[in-house]
């Protein structure tokens, strides 16, 4: 599946056409939407942690979480997640 085909599938799914979960997940992965969704979720969790426990605890928790992600998925995946999160945070400031 190409990036263009993935976008077409996602557009048709939004219009109501049915696709298997595998096809939708693959299309989301190809377009980067799934990773952006994950990044937004980690931002939400970090902000919640910061409100509940304070900035220092939230930063410590995030460093531990990022280390765990690097162990499980590799350092490149952890770096990609951090980059996407920073990009989303910067875009929200505009």
N, C-alpha and C positions, 0 to 999 in steps of 0.2 A: 504494500500500500504506500503510495506517495503522499507527500505533505498536502498536495492539492486534493487528492482523493479523500484524505482524512477530513479536510475542511468541508468538502461536499457532503460526506456522510454525516458530520456533526450538524450541518445546516438542515439536512433532511430529517434528522432525528428531532431537531427543535421544531420542525413543522409537523411532527407527529408520526413519521414513518418509524416502524419498529426495526431494531437491529439487536443482535445478540449482545450480551454484556461484554464478551470478548472483543467484538468489533468496536464497540464504543470505547472501551478501555484502551485498545490499541490506537484508535484515532486520537484520543485525548493525549496519549503519550507522545505521538508523533507531532502534534501541534504545540506541545508544551503546556497545555491547559491543566493537565493533571498535576504537573510539578508546581505550577503557579498556585493551584488550589491548596496543595500541601504547604506551600510557603505561607499563604494567608492564614492557614490553620495554626502554624507554629507561631506566627506573629500574634494571633489572638491568644494563644496559650501563654506566651511570654507576658503580654500585657495584663492578663488575668493574674498571673503569678506575681507580677510587680505590684498590683493593687492589693493583693491579699497578704503578701509577705515582705514587700519592700524591694527596692532596686537591687541591693546587694545580694539578697537571696535569689532573686530572679536571674541575675547574671551568673551566679554560681550554678544554679539549676541548668541554665542554658548551656554553659560550658560542658557540664557533665552529659547533657543530652546530645550535644554535637559530637562529643567524643564517642558516645555509644553508636551514633549514626555512622561515624567514620569506621568504627570497628566492624559493624555489620555490613555496610554497603561500600566502604572504601572512602579514602580521603577525598577523592575527586567528587563523589556524590555529596559529601558534607560541604565542600567548598561551593558546589553548584547551588545547594540549598541556601547557603549564607548569601551568595550573590543575588539569587532571586528575591530573597527576603529584603535585602537592602534596596534592590531596584523597586520593589513594590512600595516600600516605605518612602522612598524618594518621590515616586509618582504621586503618592497620596498627599505630599506636601505642596504640590503644584497648584 
